[in-house]
Amino acid sequence: MSNATESAAIPIVVDFSGGLEMLFDDQRRHSVSLPAVDAGGKPANIAFLIQYLCKNLMKDPRVDLFVLDDHLRPGILVLINDADWELEGEEAYKIQPHDNILFVSTLHGG
């Protein structure tokens, strides 16, 4: 007996801007087929997406430019379907099919 939920995937689009794209193979837009549930069997949320992106999409070894202490680094804005993630529940937001998630770095340095 197979569990359809475990093999299900959620199609989403993830965009990076403000310099973050350099961490993801210099590509701004990624079509992602995100597993519908995390390792614990819970529905995929933004926190899971962030971990997934670091493990599966990030080409640059400098993970600390995106994640700090297992959370999104301060100074990165997140828009979920053009709305601030703070209005959507931040990391707890449950990913829906065809969501567009935009990560924008507001930090500029040298």
C-alpha positions in Angstrom: 0.0 0.0 0.0 1.5 3.3 -1.0 0.8 6.7 0.6 -0.1 9.2 -2.2 0.5 12.1 0.1 4.2 11.2 0.6 4.9 11.2 -3.1 2.7 14.3 -3.9 4.4 17.5 -4.8 3.3 21.1 -4.9 4.2 23.1 -8.0 5.4 26.6 -7.0 7.6 29.4 -8.4 10.4 30.8 -6.2 12.1 34.1 -7.1 15.2 35.6 -5.7 16.2 39.3 -5.9 18.5 41.9 -4.3 21.6 39.7 -4.8 20.2 36.5 -3.4 20.1 35.0 -6.9 23.9 34.6 -6.8 23.4 31.9 -4.2 21.0 30.0 -6.5 23.1 29.6 -9.6 22.6 33.2 -10.7 19.1 32.4 -11.6 16.2 34.6 -10.4 13.3 32.4 -11.1 12.9 28.7 -10.2 10.0 26.4 -10.9 10.0 24.1 -7.8 8.2 20.8 -7.3 8.1 20.9 -3.5 7.2 17.8 -1.5 3.7 18.2 -0.1 4.8 17.1 3.4 8.0 17.6 5.4 10.0 14.7 7.0 7.6 14.7 10.0 4.6 14.3 7.8 3.3 17.9 8.3 2.1 20.0 5.4 4.8 21.9 3.6 5.2 25.5 4.9 7.7 28.3 4.4 10.1 27.0 7.0 10.2 23.7 5.2 10.6 25.5 1.8 13.6 27.4 3.2 15.3 24.1 4.3 14.4 22.5 1.0 15.9 25.4 -1.0 19.2 25.2 1.0 19.5 21.5 0.5 18.3 21.2 -3.1 18.6 24.5 -5.0 21.4 26.5 -3.4 24.7 26.2 -5.4 26.7 28.6 -3.2 28.3 27.2 0.0 27.6 30.4 1.9 24.3 29.2 3.3 24.7 31.8 6.2 23.8 34.5 3.7 20.3 33.1 3.4 19.8 31.2 6.8 20.9 32.0 10.3 20.2 29.7 13.2 17.8 27.6 11.1 15.7 30.7 10.2 15.7 33.1 7.4 18.4 35.7 7.8 17.3 39.1 9.0 17.2 41.6 6.1 15.5 39.3 3.7 11.9 40.2 2.8 9.5 37.5 1.7 6.5 38.0 -0.4 3.9 35.3 -0.9 1.8 36.0 -3.9 2.8 39.7 -3.7 1.8 40.0 0.0 4.2 40.4 2.9 4.7 37.1 4.6 4.0 38.8 7.9 0.4 39.0 6.8 0.4 35.3 5.9 1.9 33.8 9.1 5.6 33.9 8.1 7.3 30.5 8.3 4.1 28.8 9.4 2.3 29.7 6.1 1.2 26.4 4.4 2.3 26.4 0.8 -0.4 26.1 -1.8 -0.1 24.9 -5.4 1.1 27.7 -7.8 2.2 30.0 -5.0 4.8 32.6 -6.0 7.3 33.1 -3.2 9.8 36.0 -3.6 12.9 36.4 -1.4 14.5 39.9 -1.6 17.6 40.9 0.2 17.5 44.4 1.6 21.2 44.2 2.7 23.8 45.8 0.5 27.4 45.7 1.6 30.9 45.4 0.5 
